[in-house]
Amino acid sequence: IVFSLEFVSTMVQTLNLILLTASELHGLRVLLSKAFDRSTSDGNKVIKKEDGNADDLFDTLFKCWCHSPVATFSFCLLA
């Protein structure tokens, strides 16, 4: 099955809006935010992986979200 880039971009934008606003997806947003633990050590920013499932989820969704630059940016801010 072949989809046009316009369709994929529109679909990603729609899914991004749902991810950011739907209260039912709060658990998914929390899981995504745990994909990286941002903590400081000696003044340097250190990124430690918390959960393999969260990392896999982020990696999978990131590949899809890359079809829309604005959605990608908000997705990365969420994580």
N, C-alpha and C positions, 0 to 999 in steps of 0.2 A: 504494500500500500504506500502510495506516495502522496504526501501532503505539501501544499504550497507553504512557503515561508510566511506569507501573510496570515494564513490560517493558524500556523504554529505560534506565531508571535501574539496574535489575538487570544489564543487559548491560554498561553502562558500569562499574559496580562490579567486575564479573568481569574485564573487559578491563584495568582499572586494576590489579587484583591481579596479573594475568599480567604486565603491563608492569613492575611493580615487583619481581617475584620471579623471573621466568624468566631463566635464564642465557643462553638463546638470544637474548634481546632486549637484550643488553648494548650492541651496536652502535647500536640505536635509542635507548637511554637516553643514550649518548654524543652522538649527533646532536642529541637534544633539549636536552642541556645546553649545546650550542654555539649554540643559537638566540639567546642573548644573551651577550655578553662583558661581565661585570661587572668593571670596573676603576675605580680611584680616580684622580682628577686634581685636584690642589690641595685634597684633603680632601673633594671632592664625588663622589658616586657618578655615574658615567657609564655609560650602557648603549650599547654599539656593536653593530651587527649584524655577525655573522661570515659567515653563509652563507645565501643566499636559500632554498635547499632546506630548511634547518633551520627558518627562519622560516615557510615555507609549511606544513611539517609541524606545527609548533606551533599555528599558526592553525587548521588543519583539525581537529586533535584537540581543541583547546580548545573549539571549538563543540560537539563531541559530549560532552565531559567535563562541560560546564555542566549537564547533566541530573542530576548528582550532586554536591552541594556538597563532600562529603568527598573524592571522587575529584578534583574540580577543585583543591582545596587541595593534595593530595599531588602532582598533576600539575605545578602551578606551582612547588612546592618542588623537584621533579625538574629542571625547566628552569632 
